[in-house]
Amino acid sequence: MFSGKKILIAVTGSIAAYKIAYLVRLLVTRKAEVRVVMTPAAKDFITPLTLATLSNNPVLSKPFNQDDGSWNCHVDLGNWPDVMLVAPLTANTLAKMAHGITDNFFLSVYLSAKCPVFFAPAMDIDMYKHPATSENIRKLKSFGHYLIEPQVGELASGLSGPGRMEEPEKIVHLLNDFFQKKRELIGKTVLISAGPTFEAIDPVRFIGNYSSGLMGYALAEEALKRGAEVILVSGPTHVEPSSNEIKLVNVVSAEDMFVECDKYFHKADISIMTAAVADYTPSEPSGKKIKKEESIKSIEVKPTKDILSSLGQKKRKDQFLVGFALETDDEVANAVKKLHNKKLDLIVLNSLRDEGAGFGKQTNKITIIDKDENLTHYPLKEKSEVAKDVIDKILELAKK
């Protein structure tokens, strides 16, 4: 899987930098094209000459070459790789990446990069467990970057705990898995709905819900990373797609969402409906703002069109349809009923009773139920990680 792949390794100032010589060697022997960029502090732990020799490419750490005055263009280097790997990643550089600080050459390259980014933290146990570090890791993951979890073991300080950079062999294995998965959705179209719908009462008021759209956007980004053409039909939300390669279709009401999902469904190989669509809409919304003194005591409503049911009725044998169920009681029974009634291939269940799950959270805890009512339970995870689990399960079932 590595033949012809362009991998840019960024080395920061950690004692774990000694492992990068072996990592570069492993990748080069697998026919990857490897380039290395270093922070100034990294050169205190391993020499640029060592990594240049092993990678067969010059190692860069400054925007200018002092010998001949030539310029190392951070934009060109950021656009070059298929993957950027930051390893080892110190707490200091982690914080700078999370906040867009560019006080060295590598950080300018990082902000110019358009490729997937993997990061492998390496630091002492107290630094790793500090709330600031946890928040910075969460922020990088929210950017769509891939965390390579540090391992538990003996640290340079003499303490033992989490903070050891993952071993080179495991990093190579993770990159290999990524390149394999990257190919799985090439040539496929994925339709995703996300966010809430707003049902107008008058020009300034509406019936809505608390959906943030985070889960749907995470799924869109994961499908894109795996090579799919992605169409994202989104209700009103403050979330933005991470890439302009995602075709974003903005809608407001349940009727708008029905029209757009129906419009694109025929071309979709996989459709994932995460949107929290209103079940009812005002029967006769007012064309002007309703004044307080008019004293409305009730609003007459009518059912909205059932998007999932409509798509389920139209679904071809070569299409895969996924629904989401957010429940508060009798969760599994209600989800299974929805699965069958709407002719879904699988349903993703989450419960508002689970701490850390539900609307507006960065995390989610799901259970996936397939057509045969097999249940797969997952622990609480970042929504970017949940998106990977959902796509993995879709691909697993679609092959059967």
C-alpha positions, 0 to 999 in steps of 0.5 A, a space after each residue: 500500500 505504500 508504493 508511491 505514497 508521499 509521506 511528510 514526517 514532522 519531527 518536534 523536540 522530544 526524546 522520542 525523536 530517536 525512533 523516527 530514524 527507524 520509522 523513516 527506514 520502515 517506510 522507505 523500504 516499503 517504497 514510500 517517498 518520505 520527506 522530513 521537516 524538523 522544528 529547531 528543537 528536534 535537532 537537539 535529539 536527532 541530526 538532520 543528516 541521519 534523517 536525510 540519509 535514511 529518507 534520501 531527501 534533504 531535511 528542512 527546518 528553515 524557510 531559507 537555505 543559508 548556503 545559497 539563499 534559496 527559499 523553501 516554500 512552505 505552501 509547496 511542501 504543504 501541498 506535496 504529501 498524501 499524508 502528514 505525520 507529526 511524530 513525536 509531537 510535544 505539548 508545546 507544538 501541539 498547543 501551537 497547532 491547535 491555535 494556529 501559531 506559526 513561529 517556525 517553518 514546520 508550523 507554516 507547512 502545517 497550516 498550508 497542508 491539504 492532506 490528512 494529518 496524523 499526530 503522535 503525542 510524546 510527553 511526560 504523564 502530567 503534561 499529557 493528563 493536563 486539561 490544556 493538553 486534553 483540550 488541544 488534542 480534542 481540538 486537533 481531532 475536531 479538525 479531522 486529524 488522526 490521533 495516534 494514542 500514546 502508550 503506557 510505559 516507562 517515560 524519560 522522567 523515570 515515571 511510568 504512565 501514558 505519554 510514550 510515543 507509539 512504536 514505529 511498527 504500529 505507526 506503519 500499520 496504522 498508516 497502512 490501514 488508512 491507505 487501504 480504507 482510503 480506497 474503499 469509497 472511491 467511485 461511490 456517492 454518499 448522501 448525508 443529511 444533518 442538523 435540525 429543521 426550522 418550521 416557521 410560525 411567523 417570519 421571526 419565530 420557528 419550531 426547532 430542536 437542539 441538533 448541532 449537525 456535528 454527527 452528520 458533518 463528521 460522517 461527511 468528512 469521514 466519507 470524503 477521506 475514504 474517497 467518496 463523492 459526498 453530498 451533505 444536505 444540512 439544516 441551519 447550523 454553525 458547523 462548516 465542512 472541513 473541505 470544499 470538496 463536500 457538496 453542501 446543500 443548505 436547507 431550512 425546513 423539513 419540506 426543503 430537506 425532503 425535496 433536496 434528499 429526494 433530488 439526490 437520492 437516486 445517485 447515492 450508493 449510500 445514504 445516511 440520514 442523521 438530521 433531526 427533522 421536525 415531525 410537525 410544522 405549523 399548518 398556516 404560518 403567519 406572513 407577518 410577525 405575530 404581536 404579543 397582544 394577539 395572545 396565541 394560546 395554541 398553534 395548529 400543526 400538520 405532519 411533515 413528510 417522512 423523509 426516511 420512509 420515502 427513501 426506504 420505499 424508493 431504495 434499490 437493491 444496490 443502495 444502502 440506507 442508514 437512519 439514526 434514532 435518538 431515544 429516551 425510553 425503550 430505546 432498542 425496541 423503538 429503534 428496531 421498529 423504525 429500522 423495519 418500518 422505514 426499510 433501512 439497512 441499519 440504524 444507529 441508536 443513541 440515547 439521551 440518557 447516556 452521559 456525553 451523548 445527544 445534541 450539541 455534544 462533541 462525543 456520542 455513544 451509539 449502538 448499531 442495529 442491522 436488519 437481522 437485529 444484531 446489536 453492536 455496542 460502542 463506548 463513548 467516543 469523539 464524534 469523528 471516531 464514531 463516524 469511522 465506526 459507522 462507515 466501517 459497519 456500513 462497509 462490512 454489511 454492504 459486502 455481505 
